[in-house]
Amino acid sequence: MDKLFITKSDLKTKRNWTESLIKKYLKKPDLIKPNPYYKSASEMLLYDLKKIMRIEGKATFKEDFDKTLKRKSSSKKAIETKTNNLLSLIENIEITVIKMEMKNLYDAMIEDYNNYHLYKNLDSRYISNSTDKQTLIRIAVNYIRHNLTSYDHHLVEIYSKVGTHQAYKILNKRIYDLISKTYPDLEKECVRQFKEKFTPRGYFPW
């Protein structure tokens, strides 16, 4: 009867072996084959399933395996705790939006936008009050988010921390909601930007 083999990937994902357990109890694969799907991909490392099951029945393996599960559980709990702490922080921080008259807002936004593009030598991208309305609205929301709120400061607070992705979404939701309340004329654009960011192909700054 032909031997049954299991891939290294399945050994980890389906039988919960770790790299350290593989190195300790298996040393090297029982069979190496070219990847059947991608010629340029790494070779497939295969292990005799019956041998795997015999090893799993040994007392020494069971002891090591249980220790591994406990470490995984502790690590998972630690990650959950850190994530919850960060989300709680972002949900409860005080966020304010500076209110400006729309004319003053647009004047400040246009000047800021053009100065930036002057610095980058992108004069072809200059805007003015005669620029199409939708473009001005989009740039206005971006200007408010980065210049009239504490958004950028809070981005630094959550950067590279456990739970960053979830915290980033909550932060953006709060910011866009507050901009919408402070500048009702910009609500539609705030909703559009939020949806665009958090679709499956949306933007993420890191």
C-alpha positions as a Python dict, from the first residue, in 0.01 Angstrom:
ca = {
    (1, 'M'): (0, 0, 0),
    (2, 'D'): (132, 346, -90),
    (3, 'K'): (245, 567, 193),
    (4, 'L'): (37, 869, 287),
    (5, 'F'): (220, 1197, 319),
    (6, 'I'): (137, 1531, 475),
    (7, 'T'): (287, 1865, 376),
    (8, 'K'): (479, 2078, 621),
    (9, 'S'): (211, 2347, 588),
    (10, 'D'): (-68, 2104, 679),
    (11, 'L'): (142, 1967, 962),
    (12, 'K'): (139, 2316, 1113),
    (13, 'T'): (-214, 2429, 1030),
    (14, 'K'): (-410, 2103, 1064),
    (15, 'R'): (-213, 1919, 1332),
    (16, 'N'): (-81, 2226, 1518),
    (17, 'W'): (286, 2134, 1503),
    (18, 'T'): (533, 2420, 1541),
    (19, 'E'): (867, 2475, 1369),
    (20, 'S'): (1050, 2378, 1688),
    (21, 'L'): (856, 2049, 1718),
    (22, 'I'): (931, 1966, 1355),
    (23, 'K'): (1302, 2031, 1407),
    (24, 'K'): (1311, 1824, 1725),
    (25, 'Y'): (1109, 1520, 1618),
    (26, 'L'): (1135, 1501, 1240),
    (27, 'K'): (1479, 1644, 1158),
    (28, 'K'): (1421, 1626, 780),
    (29, 'P'): (1130, 1552, 544),
    (30, 'D'): (1060, 1199, 421),
    (31, 'L'): (1004, 1317, 66),
    (32, 'I'): (1073, 1632, -134),
    (33, 'K'): (876, 1709, -451),
    (34, 'P'): (858, 2001, -693),
    (35, 'N'): (563, 2230, -635),
    (36, 'P'): (284, 2096, -864),
    (37, 'Y'): (123, 2440, -906),
    (38, 'Y'): (410, 2686, -945),
    (39, 'K'): (744, 2585, -1097),
    (40, 'S'): (921, 2882, -939),
    (41, 'A'): (782, 2809, -590),
    (42, 'S'): (974, 2627, -317),
    (43, 'E'): (977, 2250, -320),
    (44, 'M'): (713, 2064, -120),
    (45, 'L'): (837, 1908, 203),
    (46, 'L'): (639, 1591, 276),
    (47, 'Y'): (623, 1376, 589),
    (48, 'D'): (508, 1019, 635),
    (49, 'L'): (168, 1044, 805),
    (50, 'K'): (198, 711, 986),
    (51, 'K'): (531, 820, 1132),
    (52, 'I'): (373, 1147, 1240),
    (53, 'M'): (94, 961, 1422),
    (54, 'R'): (344, 732, 1597),
    (55, 'I'): (542, 1032, 1720),
    (56, 'E'): (223, 1203, 1838),
    (57, 'G'): (147, 898, 2053),
    (58, 'K'): (473, 923, 2247),
    (59, 'A'): (463, 1067, 2600),
    (60, 'T'): (759, 1300, 2541),
    (61, 'F'): (591, 1451, 2235),
    (62, 'K'): (260, 1494, 2417),
    (63, 'E'): (439, 1682, 2694),
    (64, 'D'): (613, 1915, 2449),
    (65, 'F'): (295, 1958, 2247),
    (66, 'D'): (93, 2057, 2556),
    (67, 'K'): (357, 2314, 2650),
    (68, 'T'): (335, 2457, 2299),
    (69, 'L'): (-43, 2486, 2319),
    (70, 'K'): (-18, 2662, 2654),
    (71, 'R'): (235, 2911, 2512),
    (72, 'K'): (8, 2975, 2213),
    (73, 'S'): (-290, 3029, 2442),
    (74, 'S'): (-97, 3272, 2663),
    (75, 'S'): (29, 3460, 2359),
    (76, 'K'): (-323, 3483, 2214),
    (77, 'K'): (-461, 3620, 2542),
    (78, 'A'): (-181, 3876, 2560),
    (79, 'I'): (-255, 3991, 2205),
    (80, 'E'): (-629, 4016, 2280),
    (81, 'T'): (-558, 4221, 2593),
    (82, 'K'): (-327, 4462, 2411),
    (83, 'T'): (-574, 4496, 2123),
    (84, 'N'): (-865, 4568, 2356),
    (85, 'N'): (-660, 4826, 2546),
    (86, 'L'): (-571, 5009, 2224),
    (87, 'L'): (-929, 5001, 2093),
    (88, 'S'): (-1056, 5133, 2425),
    (89, 'L'): (-803, 5415, 2408),
    (90, 'I'): (-911, 5518, 2056),
    (91, 'E'): (-1280, 5488, 2140),
    (92, 'N'): (-1244, 5718, 2441),
    (93, 'I'): (-987, 5981, 2343),
    (94, 'E'): (-1119, 6334, 2308),
    (95, 'I'): (-1128, 6443, 1945),
    (96, 'T'): (-1221, 6793, 1834),
    (97, 'V'): (-1257, 6960, 1494),
    (98, 'I'): (-1176, 7329, 1452),
    (99, 'K'): (-1472, 7511, 1297),
    (100, 'M'): (-1403, 7767, 1024),
    (101, 'E'): (-1623, 7967, 791),
    (102, 'M'): (-1637, 7784, 459),
    (103, 'K'): (-1476, 8070, 268),
    (104, 'N'): (-1188, 8088, 515),
    (105, 'L'): (-1158, 7709, 509),
    (106, 'Y'): (-1131, 7702, 130),
    (107, 'D'): (-880, 7987, 125),
    (108, 'A'): (-660, 7814, 382),
    (109, 'M'): (-697, 7476, 211),
    (110, 'I'): (-610, 7612, -135),
    (111, 'E'): (-304, 7795, -1),
    (112, 'D'): (-184, 7487, 188),
    (113, 'Y'): (-240, 7259, -111),
    (114, 'N'): (-61, 7489, -356),
    (115, 'N'): (231, 7551, -120),
    (116, 'Y'): (281, 7177, -88),
    (117, 'H'): (280, 7126, -464),
    (118, 'L'): (509, 7426, -512),
    (119, 'Y'): (754, 7259, -273),
    (120, 'K'): (725, 6937, -475),
    (121, 'N'): (761, 7126, -806),
    (122, 'L'): (417, 7007, -915),
    (123, 'D'): (278, 7340, -1028),
    (124, 'S'): (52, 7163, -1280),
    (125, 'R'): (-157, 7046, -986),
    (126, 'Y'): (-235, 7390, -845),
    (127, 'I'): (-598, 7454, -754),
    (128, 'S'): (-816, 7764, -713),
    (129, 'N'): (-1174, 7851, -627),
    (130, 'S'): (-1260, 7776, -991),
    (131, 'T'): (-1141, 7414, -963),
    (132, 'D'): (-1428, 7166, -1000),
    (133, 'K'): (-1643, 7143, -689),
    (134, 'Q'): (-1593, 6771, -617),
    (135, 'T'): (-1216, 6807, -620),
    (136, 'L'): (-1233, 7101, -381),
    (137, 'I'): (-1464, 6911, -147),
    (138, 'R'): (-1231, 6610, -144),
    (139, 'I'): (-927, 6825, -71),
    (140, 'A'): (-1121, 7018, 195),
    (141, 'V'): (-1202, 6700, 388),
    (142, 'N'): (-838, 6592, 369),
    (143, 'Y'): (-724, 6936, 484),
    (144, 'I'): (-959, 6931, 783),
    (145, 'R'): (-857, 6578, 881),
    (146, 'H'): (-486, 6655, 879),
    (147, 'N'): (-485, 7020, 991),
    (148, 'L'): (-795, 7089, 1197),
    (149, 'T'): (-814, 6769, 1403),
    (150, 'S'): (-572, 6563, 1612),
    (151, 'Y'): (-587, 6281, 1355),
    (152, 'D'): (-215, 6273, 1272),
    (153, 'H'): (-121, 6278, 1639),
    (154, 'H'): (-338, 5974, 1707),
    (155, 'L'): (-196, 5791, 1406),
    (156, 'V'): (142, 5813, 1577),
    (157, 'E'): (-12, 5678, 1898),
    (158, 'I'): (-142, 5361, 1732),
    (159, 'Y'): (146, 5303, 1489),
    (160, 'S'): (294, 4950, 1504),
    (161, 'K'): (96, 4854, 1813),
    (162, 'V'): (-104, 4535, 1854),
    (163, 'G'): (-452, 4607, 1716),
    (164, 'T'): (-337, 4887, 1484),
    (165, 'H'): (-565, 4790, 1195),
    (166, 'Q'): (-881, 4783, 1409),
    (167, 'A'): (-783, 5103, 1589),
    (168, 'Y'): (-716, 5277, 1257),
    (169, 'K'): (-1069, 5203, 1139),
    (170, 'I'): (-1227, 5324, 1463),
    (171, 'L'): (-1016, 5641, 1458),
    (172, 'N'): (-1119, 5719, 1101),
    (173, 'K'): (-1486, 5655, 1175),
    (174, 'R'): (-1478, 5896, 1466),
    (175, 'I'): (-1289, 6161, 1270),
    (176, 'Y'): (-1515, 6145, 965),
    (177, 'D'): (-1829, 6148, 1179),
    (178, 'L'): (-1709, 6456, 1365),
    (179, 'I'): (-1611, 6636, 1045),
    (180, 'S'): (-1959, 6560, 908),
    (181, 'K'): (-2124, 6710, 1216),
    (182, 'T'): (-1901, 7016, 1213),
    (183, 'Y'): (-1921, 7070, 836),
    (184, 'P'): (-2257, 6923, 719),
    (185, 'D'): (-2187, 7021, 357),
    (186, 'L'): (-1896, 6776, 357),
    (187, 'E'): (-2083, 6478, 503),
    (188, 'K'): (-2130, 6298, 171),
    (189, 'E'): (-1758, 6317, 95),
    (190, 'C'): (-1670, 6194, 445),
    (191, 'V'): (-1892, 5890, 395),
    (192, 'R'): (-1739, 5826, 53),
    (193, 'Q'): (-1381, 5847, 180),
    (194, 'F'): (-1449, 5617, 473),
    (195, 'K'): (-1611, 5354, 251),
    (196, 'E'): (-1328, 5379, -1),
    (197, 'K'): (-1065, 5324, 268),
    (198, 'F'): (-1227, 5022, 423),
    (199, 'T'): (-1338, 4820, 124),
    (200, 'P'): (-1128, 4501, 74),
    (201, 'R'): (-898, 4693, -161),
    (202, 'G'): (-897, 5009, 48),
    (203, 'Y'): (-607, 5223, 159),
    (204, 'F'): (-392, 5159, 466),
    (205, 'P'): (-105, 5391, 554),
    (206, 'W'): (142, 5132, 673),
}
